[in-house]
Amino acid sequence: MSRVCQITNRGTQSGGSIARRGLSKQSGGVGLRVTGVTKRKFKVNVQKKRLWVPEIGEYVTVKLSTRALKTVNKKGAYRVLIDAGILKPKRT
């Protein structure tokens, strides 16, 4: 199961962690020195949720990030799922 949001398409990103040592010049030292750089991963907080969509009268199960969950709460599930391409617009 990949860690990718179905709404925002955000996934795991790679980056770096910098280790510094020393006393800053402002505090009377000779300055901070970089003593190591290591690779790390920034993982998306993905949740599996069942969303009730009142426009179609059924539940839809999606994997979405917590940021996308806030968007669903703001705009509504039906509109967000249509914009993401998960649902097709209903015919009137």
Number of C-alpha atoms within 10 A of each C-alpha: 3 8 17 19 22 18 22 14 12 17 17 14 10 10 10 11 11 10 12 13 11 12 13 12 10 8 8 8 10 11 14 13 12 11 10 10 11 9 9 11 11 11 13 17 15 21 16 11 14 12 17 15 15 11 11 12 8 10 12 16 10 17 18 23 24 14 14 20 19 11 15 18 10 10 10 16 19 20 14 20 20 14 13 13 11 14 14 11 14 8 4 3
